[in-house]
Amino acid sequence: MKPKIYLSSPNMGGKEFEFVKEAFETNWIAPLGPNVNGFEEDLQNYTGAAHAAALSAGTAALHLALILADVKAGDHVLCSTFTFSASANPIVYQGALPVFIESEAETWNASPAFVEQAITDLIQQGKKPKAFILVHLYGMPAKLDEIKAICDKHQVTLIEDAAEALGSSYKGRRPGVFGAFGILSFNGNKIITTSGGGALLSNDKVKIEKARFLATQARDPAPHYQHSEIGFNYRMSNICAGIGRGQMLVLDQRVAEKRALHEWYVTQLAQVPGITFLEEPEGFVSNRWLTCILVNPALTNGLSREDIRLAMEKENIEARPLWKPMHLQPVFQGSSYYGDGLSERLFDQGLCLPSDTNIREEEKNRILAVFKALNLIR
Ligand SMILES: *Cc1c(COP(=O)(O)O)cnc(C)c1O
């Protein structure tokens, strides 16, 4: 078997271990310490968010954002339907009800028209949504100006799920700093990783302090252990944060590598009828976390994205269908949905190609060989 080519694997820059070593040498082996503080500062400086809390996962950050947005059992919360389940699960953790919003074709992210329709419709039914989890999928920023204006008009708390979009920009600013809250993920497959981790961003100092309090078991200030609220164990370890500090040193380099790989695919596949890429609208810069193609079998002599995926799998090359929309997931059956079915078509036709910054020239050739064997390119 040839060595596996990954979709997106961890790629250390080299300095990570120095931060981890320092944590060992100073015995800061705990979910607090100098690396946690330093990583939070790095994230603030990079994103422009006034405050950041380093947490155990992006999912934990979303959960805390919902709590800080006062989302309670029975509340309605809007969420992009075209996403990974971690965007929507915390709504259910709170006993709230997800309302899924369809994408638009230019960014594959939530359509402002369906956001407006959902909010006005829910208000009419006396079920005004408390918050909106807006996802920037595969690194492409959503239409932030339009969506923020709608949320502001109706006073719906905007929470940006920028788990896949660290390093992207929208009109010169980083996704995650437009809403009341933004979340990031440093899971193993993301553009940078802490082996597992996340962060909550906000310009509201009090809210981030509250997030840190809730993330450390909600301990009241007292010499004994005293609690007047339910807390969580959601803080990031000082070891993981050390990896994060090292990764921040190479983040811009990783973005450049991901973008170059995307350009390479575009050049190689540009002439193939039936294969298309998502372009960046003016003012949108994607980190191109994963390069995605749409495959239209009507123009590829009947070849589907699944045919390409299976041909890759045979060669030990990891490719994956685009996210299956949340409104089609068995676990969210019966949830409300506003849309026209676009994400279902994207799911049917879409494929994520290997987008690993560790990729080597000979591995790129193995990927091209699959497209050649399928007679898509010569
Ligand atoms: C990875 C991811 C998350 C969850 O982050 P974790 O750190 O794995 O909990 C949330 N939303 C999206 C869109 C993601 O891709």
Ligand as a Chemical Component Dictionary entry (heavy atoms), coordinates in Angstrom:
data_LIG
# 
_chem_comp.id                   LIG 
_chem_comp.type                 NON-POLYMER 
_chem_comp.pdbx_formal_charge   0 
_chem_comp.three_letter_code    LIG 
# 
loop_
_chem_comp_atom.comp_id 
_chem_comp_atom.atom_id 
_chem_comp_atom.alt_atom_id 
_chem_comp_atom.type_symbol 
_chem_comp_atom.charge 
_chem_comp_atom.model_Cartn_x 
_chem_comp_atom.model_Cartn_y 
_chem_comp_atom.model_Cartn_z 
_chem_comp_atom.pdbx_ordinal 
LIG C1 C1 C 0 -13.949 21.744 13.948 1  
LIG C2 C2 C 0 -15.207 22.530 13.960 2  
LIG C3 C3 C 0 -15.884 22.831 15.144 3  
LIG C4 C4 C 0 -15.546 22.214 16.459 4  
LIG O1 O1 O 0 -14.324 22.429 16.960 5  
LIG P1 P1 P 0 -13.680 21.379 18.006 6  
LIG O2 O2 O 0 -12.463 22.108 18.451 7  
LIG O3 O3 O 0 -13.388 20.140 17.254 8  
LIG O4 O4 O 0 -14.664 21.179 19.108 9  
LIG C5 C5 C 0 -16.989 23.646 15.089 10 
LIG N1 N1 N 0 -17.444 24.124 13.920 11 
LIG C6 C6 C 0 -16.846 23.844 12.758 12 
LIG C7 C7 C 0 -17.396 24.431 11.509 13 
LIG C8 C8 C 0 -15.718 23.016 12.726 14 
LIG O5 O5 O 0 -15.159 22.697 11.555 15 
# 
loop_
_chem_comp_bond.comp_id 
_chem_comp_bond.atom_id_1 
_chem_comp_bond.atom_id_2 
_chem_comp_bond.value_order 
_chem_comp_bond.pdbx_ordinal 
LIG C1 C2 SING 1  
LIG C2 C3 SING 2  
LIG C2 C8 DOUB 3  
LIG C3 C4 SING 4  
LIG C3 C5 DOUB 5  
LIG C4 O1 SING 6  
LIG O1 P1 SING 7  
LIG P1 O2 DOUB 8  
LIG P1 O3 SING 9  
LIG P1 O4 SING 10 
LIG C5 N1 SING 11 
LIG N1 C6 DOUB 12 
LIG C6 C7 SING 13 
LIG C6 C8 SING 14 
LIG C8 O5 SING 15 
# 
